[in-house]
Amino acid sequence: MKRSEYRFLVLLVVVALLAMSASVVGASGSAPVSDWSSWQANFTPIVPPSPNGPGSPAGLPIPTKSPSNASLQAWVNMIPSFPEPSMAAHAEEVARGDNHSTIVGHGPAATGLAARNEWAFGNQLLSSANPGPFFETFDHFYGTTWRMIPDNWGGYAYRGADSVTLDREQVVKDEGPYDGSYSMKIAASVPFEAGISREITVPPGSEVKVRVMYVLYDHGGLHGGNVWTYDWAALGIKCDDMDAEWVNGPWHGQWLPLEHTVTAGPDGRIMIFLQVISPLAENVNGYFDDVQVWVDGEPYQG
């Protein structure tokens, strides 16, 4: 079987599995199962164009059509109802003040020791601080620019499918040495909720821990003197047909980890979601890299 045909078949399987995902809201405790029909109208699989078809949505998302003033005002009116991680992202940006330095974002740029944290120096994750082994380092993609999907993963959007870009990034990434050495980039400049997902199979009842590094570009958006930073990243883990459990990352401007542990269900199906959410029309860029998975304490590498 040709590699492109194999990738297309893998993508169809992942998209079908995504269609079984019941919710994009964090669930815990009793592990509920939601009615998929309430989400289906909003779900769009993001499929790169290929010899097999034009992809979904058809065409490319760049350039993005400028939103109308009415749309902008409607989004602003929704701010009081934004969820907690959105408000946390906003509070962080307000607390840092105008024209603060950032490692990954608008200037002035942080340099020297200020550009280093526990996991990274500047844009790059440090191999010495992230030794692996890794489940996914995002080195193999297929598709075209702005519609690039990692091998064995599926792309999706619950909002903004026509405008969101999924791409491989070679500047904000891990240090390597890996073939290609990319990160997964999810971006848009309109309200969107989109990500990628992949399923693995583990022994039923096993403890599964997933960890991923993420960074959100610190866009420092100001409109009429008001801070418009409300975007965040999220890691979701779904067991069998139960709702996914989510952990959120609202912090901007440097590489940080997201981590969560679940207990596998009777079928042993685990789906991992990496998602970026933005409720406003801002220049949002989210990056993921160096996914690690442990099953009963042992590294899972697929």
Rosetta blueprint (number, residue, H / E / L):
1 M L
2 K L
3 R H
4 S H
5 E H
6 Y H
7 R H
8 F H
9 L H
10 V H
11 L H
12 L H
13 V H
14 V H
15 V H
16 A H
17 L H
18 L H
19 A L
20 M L
21 S L
22 A L
23 S L
24 V L
25 V L
26 G L
27 A L
28 S L
29 G L
30 S L
31 A L
32 P L
33 V L
34 S L
35 D L
36 W L
37 S H
38 S H
39 W H
40 Q H
41 A L
42 N L
43 F L
44 T E
45 P E
46 I E
47 V E
48 P L
49 P L
50 S E
51 P L
52 N L
53 G E
54 P L
55 G L
56 S E
57 P L
58 A L
59 G L
60 L L
61 P L
62 I L
63 P L
64 T L
65 K L
66 S L
67 P L
68 S L
69 N H
70 A H
71 S H
72 L H
73 Q H
74 A H
75 W H
76 V H
77 N H
78 M L
79 I H
80 P H
81 S H
82 F L
83 P L
84 E H
85 P H
86 S H
87 M H
88 A H
89 A H
90 H H
91 A H
92 E H
93 E H
94 V H
95 A H
96 R H
97 G L
98 D L
99 N L
100 H L
101 S L
102 T E
103 I L
104 V L
105 G E
106 H L
107 G L
108 P L
109 A E
110 A L
111 T L
112 G H
113 L H
114 A H
115 A H
116 R E
117 N L
118 E L
119 W L
120 A E
121 F E
122 G L
123 N L
124 Q E
125 L E
126 L L
127 S L
128 S L
129 A L
130 N L
131 P L
132 G L
133 P L
134 F L
135 F L
136 E E
137 T L
138 F L
139 D L
140 H L
141 F E
142 Y E
143 G E
144 T E
145 T L
146 W L
147 R E
148 M E
149 I E
150 P E
151 D L
152 N L
153 W L
154 G E
155 G E
156 Y E
157 A E
158 Y E
159 R E
160 G L
161 A L
162 D L
163 S L
164 V L
165 T E
166 L E
167 D E
168 R E
169 E E
170 Q L
171 V L
172 V L
173 K E
174 D E
175 E L
176 G L
177 P L
178 Y L
179 D L
180 G L
181 S L
182 Y L
183 S E
184 M E
185 K E
186 I E
187 A E
188 A E
189 S L
190 V L
191 P L
192 F E
193 E E
194 A E
195 G E
196 I E
197 S E
198 R E
199 E E
200 I E
201 T E
202 V L
203 P L
204 P L
205 G L
206 S L
207 E E
208 V E
209 K E
210 V E
211 R E
212 V E
213 M E
214 Y E
215 V E
216 L E
217 Y L
218 D E
219 H L
220 G L
221 G L
222 L E
223 H E
224 G L
225 G L
226 N E
227 V E
228 W L
229 T L
230 Y L
231 D L
232 W E
233 A E
234 A E
235 L E
236 G E
237 I E
238 K E
239 C E
240 D L
241 D L
242 M L
243 D L
244 A L
245 E E
246 W E
247 V E
248 N E
249 G E
250 P L
251 W L
252 H L
253 G L
254 Q L
255 W L
256 L E
257 P E
258 L E
259 E E
260 H E
261 T E
262 V E
263 T E
264 A L
265 G L
266 P L
267 D L
268 G L
269 R E
270 I E
271 M E
272 I E
273 F E
274 L E
275 Q E
276 V E
277 I E
278 S E
279 P L
280 L L
281 A L
282 E L
283 N L
284 V E
285 N E
286 G E
287 Y E
288 F E
289 D E
290 D E
291 V E
292 Q E
293 V E
294 W E
295 V E
296 D L
297 G L
298 E E
299 P E
300 Y L
301 Q L
302 G L
